[in-house]
Amino acid sequence: MRAPLKWALVLFAIALLVGQAAATTSYVFQYDPTIDDPSALLDVGTTPGWWGTDGPSRASLELVPYPVVLGGDSLYYGYGVASAWWVGDPENSTGWQWTDARPDYMSVWIKNQPNPVLWKELVVWFEPHAVTPPALWDMVTLQVPNATGGTDVVKPTDTAWNNDEGTAFMRWAISPQPEWELLTFWDSTHPECDIYVGFNCAPGLPAFALIGVAPVVGMFVRRRRG
């Protein structure tokens, strides 16, 4: 094979791969002020009061972790309530990005507006594939950037599990509010269906973050023990 033809084929293959990659990184967001209450649907955890409400520092989302092929393009969809700065272009949303590396892991990157005087509450409801507590809680991680250019893993403040439904709830308190979070479902913890993710940012440090537990007794279906 002549060298020019060989390199032409190589470049064509690269262009094809790049085109396929681009087709799988479109994130379409649909504003929906009537987003469901995940605690009612999945029967686990407690939906915070800010869920489903408008605000510049919060979002209530139902994200589809599997691409849907429409018109030859693989698109990831999200529904719910979010601010314009988070959504970006609704046809190619900049608020979140999926990485699908199953069976090793799946992850969702979530955009923030970094602010040193705010703390962030992040909650997630999901149905894991084949893992249950207590192993589940260590196999779903939340990473945030740190001041040295690396990342830190933030431990969940609260967890809840519904054994009958096989559904899970996790909650984090993050201070200060970082530039982004990376939520990763390792091994076989990846969601079996859509996941619900919500976040809210507020000034000051929450009391439950200071003491490590939520002060509301009986707040969750089942609390993490140990």
Secondary structure by P-SEA (a helix, b strand, c coil): ccaaaaaaaaaaaaaaaaaaaaaaabbbbbbbcccccccccccccccccccccccccbbbbbcccbbbbccccbbbbbbccccccccccccccccbbbbbccccbbbbbbbbcccccbbbbbbbbbbbcccccaaaaaabbbbbbccccbbbbbcccbbbbbcccccbbbbbbbcccccbbbbbbccccccccbbbbbbbbbcccccccccccccccccccccccc
